[in-house]
Amino acid sequence: MKYTVSLSVLAMIFVAGCGKPAAHLADAPPAAAPEGWVMATKDKYGLSIGVPPGWQKGAPSVASQLGMGDAQPDPYADPNVQGIKDSMAKMGKDESARQEVQLEGQGILMRITDGSRTLPGEEPNQIDVKHVILPGDMDLENGAKVARQELDFAHNPEFIDTPMGKAARFILNFSNKSGDHIHKVTYVFVDGKEMYELQFSCTGEDNKIKAIADPMAQTFRVKPGLAFTETDAKS
């Protein structure tokens, strides 16, 4: 997996963390999603997370944005029109499958979106579950330092309680060159040398993620003790 932090920075963080007990995730019971939410899962990686109304697992396809995603065939529709709709729906599913493989190559194990369209250069409204292989077993504090370097966050995180144990939470608000207000919330979980980042981002009013970030982090589950390799990250 490509990583933006320099090897020298990683080495310094790793050496500084030597002697401290490694952080490990607890095997928490399945989450009970709030009313109206659904649970999104990724069995391949032992992941599950609650998804609020209006959001969905995966990036929105062209077909779904045109209202053709999972629509049932209309028996009274013109066969030619229905054929186009069916073809668009299949193209959307194929594209989603290809995109999922590409995301896994970047370490993003799951993506959740609200289906909104974005302008060129605009930060999309999305939630990513990302995996990073650390240079060695780390405690949460040093794992958070690695994440802070990668995420370009200048401030220190808050440490919060979750059913799987402690997590580090970063909150970032800024304006880009176009004047758009960008809001990001990232939760960092460390399990030995495996690090999981729950990354929220949106453009405009931060209410889009402010109200759901903490509740979603509380529903996040990952099977403890999973061991990844660089090959896994790129496959």
HELIX and SHEET records of a PDB file:
HELIX    1   1 LEU A    7  GLY A   17  1                                  11    
HELIX    2   2 ASP A   43  TYR A   45  5                                   3    
HELIX    3   3 VAL A   62  GLN A   65  1                                   4    
HELIX    4   4 PRO A   79  GLY A  105  1                                  27    
HELIX    5   5 LEU A  140  LEU A  151  1                                  12    
HELIX    6   6 ASN A  207  LYS A  210  1                                   4    
HELIX    7   7 ALA A  213  THR A  219  1                                   7    
HELIX    8   8 GLU A  230  LYS A  234  1                                   5    
SHEET    1   A 3 VAL A  38  LYS A  42  0                                        
SHEET    2   A 3 LEU A  47  VAL A  51 -1                                        
SHEET    3   A 3 ARG A 221  VAL A 222 -1                                        
SHEET    1   B 7 GLN A  56  LYS A  57  0                                        
SHEET    2   B 7 ILE A 108  THR A 113 -1                                        
SHEET    3   B 7 GLN A 126  ILE A 133 -1                                        
SHEET    4   B 7 GLU A 194  THR A 203 -1                                        
SHEET    5   B 7 HIS A 181  ASP A 191 -1                                        
SHEET    6   B 7 GLY A 165  SER A 175 -1                                        
SHEET    7   B 7 GLU A 158  THR A 162 -1                                        
END                                                                             
